Amino acid sequence: QSALTQPPSASGSHGQSVTISCTGTSSDVGGYKYVSWYQQHPGKAPKLMIYEVSKRPSGVPDRFSGSKSGNTASLTVSGLQAEDEADYYCSSYAGSNKLNYVFGTGTKVTVL
Amino acid sequence: EVQLEESGGGLVQPGGSLRLSCSASGFTFNTYDMHWVRQAPGRGLEHVSGVSNNGGSTYYADSVKGRFTISRDNSKNTLYLQMSSLRVEDTAVYYCVRTYCSSTSCTFDNWGQGTLVTVPS
């Protein structure tokens, strides 16, 4: 299947907010609660930031929040910090096989 | 602490084969589905393959179907990816990833540091 669509880049000033979208179809994002978001710094492995659309794993700051409307999920980072500058990827279960997942195209977040 | 350590990457000629391994520790390996996710240089993440906790179910991306085989040895807490007929476009960092499932959803909650596979042109 096709990758989920994310904007290539997003930016915000220190202390401000930025929102990243992740658009799929009713067969993936729109059909399930299995939307997750990952943060990846250069040369590092991805890190889980949001799962089940809006839940944060232990240790992830509450500045990170997630939501979903129809076939589009969103990640909002509030109170931007320098360490939030990274690539962000969404993912979703894609159906037909319980092991079938798809990632988004990725968004580079820059803190101005 | 959950630890996933990949090994087996390297330089392989087009058409060649390679087997990646992922040694898992810090959790009950045989109760988790596991996956391989790859990232080509400067590119995004791509889900390559997955295997259920008991090895009974597998998934392959169309890009690797028929060329890659995922397996696991629960007695050794190890995940494998046998790669054959390798192509230039298979060049990537390959991550071993654990799936955590709650009662309502699943997510990739732990990632290894990755192992680089290079198939030169």
Interface residues (C-beta under 8 A of the other chain):
Chain A: A3 Y32 K33 Y34 S36 Y38 Q40 A45 P46 K47 L48 Y51 E52 V53 P57 Y89 S91 Y93 N97 K98 L99 N100 Y101 V102 F103 G104 T105 G106
Chain B: D33 H35 V37 G44 L45 E46 H47 G50 V51 S52 S57 T58 Y59 Y95 Y100 S102 T104 S105 C106 T107 F108 D109 N110 W111 G112 Q113 G114
